[in-house]
């Protein structure tokens, strides 16, 4: 089982939305959407099935919609 870390950004596999781990308490993980409009609470046992770690570049995107056409520049290119 993956150990969720507070502050870590993950992708919700059902929608593709990005969430930040807010709290880990008594076997539950509470995650907050990066746009501040929603939150999810899940059991620590199901965390690995619902969420995936993402690259740091992906977590810096300003639009968090999975079907966005926004180009993401990486590696210091600008």
C-alpha positions in Angstrom: 0.0 0.0 0.0 1.2 3.5 -0.9 1.6 5.8 2.1 -0.2 9.1 1.3 1.8 12.1 2.3 0.3 15.4 3.3 0.7 18.0 0.5 1.3 15.4 -2.2 -0.6 16.0 -5.4 -2.4 13.0 -7.0 -4.7 12.3 -9.9 -8.2 11.0 -9.2 -8.4 8.1 -11.6 -12.2 8.3 -12.1 -12.2 11.9 -13.4 -8.6 12.8 -14.0 -8.9 15.7 -11.6 -5.9 16.7 -9.4 -6.2 16.6 -5.7 -3.9 17.4 -2.8 -3.6 15.2 0.3 -4.9 17.3 3.2 -5.1 14.9 6.1 -4.5 11.3 7.0 -6.4 10.3 10.1 -7.6 7.0 11.6 -7.3 5.1 8.4 -8.9 7.8 6.2 -7.4 10.1 3.7 -8.9 13.5 3.0 -8.1 15.2 -0.3 -8.9 18.7 -1.6 -9.2 19.7 -5.2 -6.6 22.1 -6.3 -9.3 24.6 -7.5 -10.9 24.5 -4.1 -14.3 23.3 -5.2 -14.4 19.8 -3.9 -13.0 17.3 -1.5 -12.9 13.5 -1.2 -12.6 11.3 1.8 -11.5 7.7 1.2 -10.2 4.8 3.2 -6.5 4.3 3.2 -7.1 0.8 1.8 -8.8 2.1 -1.4 -6.4 5.0 -1.9 -4.1 3.1 -4.3 -7.1 2.1 -6.4 -8.6 5.6 -6.7 -5.5 7.8 -6.9 -2.2 7.8 -8.8 1.0 9.9 -8.2 1.8 12.4 -10.9 4.9 14.1 -12.1 5.8 17.5 -10.6 5.3 19.2 -14.0 1.8 17.9 -14.3 1.0 19.2 -10.8 2.0 22.8 -11.8 -0.6 23.1 -14.5 -2.9 26.1 -14.0 -6.0 24.4 -15.5 -6.8 21.1 -13.9 -9.2 19.7 -16.5 -7.9 16.4 -17.9 -9.0 17.2 -21.5 -7.4 20.7 -21.7 -5.5 21.8 -24.7 -3.0 23.9 -22.7 0.6 23.1 -23.5 2.8 22.3 -20.6 6.4 23.4 -20.9 9.0 21.4 -19.0 12.7 21.5 -18.4 13.1 25.3 -18.2 12.0 25.9 -21.8 10.0 29.0 -22.2 
